[in-house]
Amino acid sequence: MLSITLRPRCSAAVLAAVLLAACGGGNMAGPTPPVKLVFTVQPRNATAAAAIPTVYVALQDAPGNTVASASNAVTVALGTNPGGGTLSGTTTTNAVNGAAGFADLRVDRLGSGYTLVATSGTLTGATSAPFDIQLGRVPVSADFYQTCGVTPAGAPYCWGDNTDGELGDGTTTNRTSPVAVAGGLSFAAVSAGLYHTCGVTLVGAAYCWGSNTNGQLGDGTTTSRTSPVAVGGGLSFAAVSAGGAHTCGVTLAGAADCWGDNVVGEIGDGTATTRLSPVAVGGGLTFVAVSAGQDFTCGVTLAGAAYCWGHNSGGELGDGTMTNRLSPVAVGGGLRFAAVTTGATHSCGVTPAGTAYCWGDNLHGQLGDGTTTTRTSPVAVGGGLIFAALSTGQYDTCGVTVGGTAYCWGDNTYGELGDGTTTDRLSPVAVGGGLSFTTVSAGIYHTCGATLAGAAYCWGYNTNGQLGDGTTTNRLSPVAVGGGLSFAAAAVE
């Protein structure tokens, strides 16, 4: 035990110092100040128009300890900039507990090897690990009586009805198994619409083919095409979505543009004027994705807010009314969505936590809430399932859970729910076959999906060969698409 003899000439300060030293005392100068920045959570690859997963920058002292008391402002900017992109979002924020988090950063150009540079006053800055901005891959897309898919290498194939050239093979001949789309283009994704199909190439150029009676191909004409034609305007797209007789896309900068039929405002430019080439959707919103329905459109902003516009007689816009809208209106309920999907007269969305909500017409139970009651604002899908993705069809909805199980609900006249019956379902029922899916796409009366291994399966109505199994026989449960092709989505990470 320490023994201290008090002497008159020893001040209280000296005694305190002796006690601290003897007992392993602390730093009399207080906490060590930060001298440098370090990326403790690096930026990861992201798809175009979406936010980069949250990045963290710590303020550290010389030995490399995070200084928990530091609240300095930290700024991030692009360092290496292979695509000539612009960084947006919250680029300056104050540190909390010694670390600054950046949750909404976006880069508006494709590229491989971007880096971020962090600065804060006189502190030594930091450079992040490299990351890529890529186009999101969508392996299969089903709509009216046709289906299309993209291989991991970007080769597009379509099958089913081809009356208007929507298969893109240069003919108007129906196909009961996959046929290559003409033109030799490499696509990140394709989207099948009512009588037309569109896609985005690996470098962000949009092309469409098929019926063009309302300008839905976006090439400035109303001439139908049996092979891909470039969408006018010179825009670079992150994704496109083909609807009834209109098409919409999100640019790499997050702007939404639409073209084609606009009689009920589905283009969202504040008018009812048909457009033969892309026009900007009104409202000045920044979107990460849009989905074109039969004659309406919905989208999700970077902040997760859902907006819709166009036809609304079934409440499919979700704003609590049945009033058509010529420009975007917010979906009610104050929910935050990761994605939305549109059908004929209903819409659905999935939250970041995986909860599914739907709204609009519910005659066949396509909202999945256990009723046939139409809803003008979002209602939770029953069953308590956690979904990774959803897809709305004509009068049905399907989704894939985080575990890879496919569920469907709503109209089942032709077996489009895939449960081996033709019984309508008012809440989710598992698709038969025991398959594990990465994605599903609901069409008019048929549904298709892709497994992790890249095998494509379809079920439901097949009169035009849209199931791709080489027949025109309807199927009540999944059958493999022929041709031995892989439609696996390329991973972002």
Buried (B, 14 or more C-beta within 10 A) or exposed (E): EEEEEEEEEEEEEEEEEBEEEEEEEEEEEEEBBBBBBBBBBBBBBBBBBBBBBEBBBBBBBEEEEBBBBBBBEBBBBBBBBBBEBEBBBEBEBEBEEBBBBBEEBBBBBBBEEBBBBBBBEEBEBBEBEBBBBBBBBBBBBBBBBBBBBBBBEBBBBBBBBBBBBBBBBBBBEBBBBBBBBBBEBBBBBBBBBBBBBBBBBBEBBBBBBBBBBBBBBBBBBBEBBBBBBBBBBEBBBBBBBBBBBBBBBBBBBBBBBBBBBBBBBBBBBBBBEBBBBBBBBBBEBBBBBBBBBBBBBBBBBBEBBBBBBBBBBBBBBBBBBBEBBBBBBBBBBEBBBBBBBBBBBBBBBBBEEBBBBBBBBBBBBBBBBBBBEBBBBBBBBBBEBBBBBBBBBBBBBBBBBEEBBBBBBBBBBBBBBBBBBBEBBBBBBBBBBEBBBBBBBBBBBBBBBBBEEBBBBBBBBBBBBBBBBBBBEBBBBBBBBBBEBBBBBBEBE
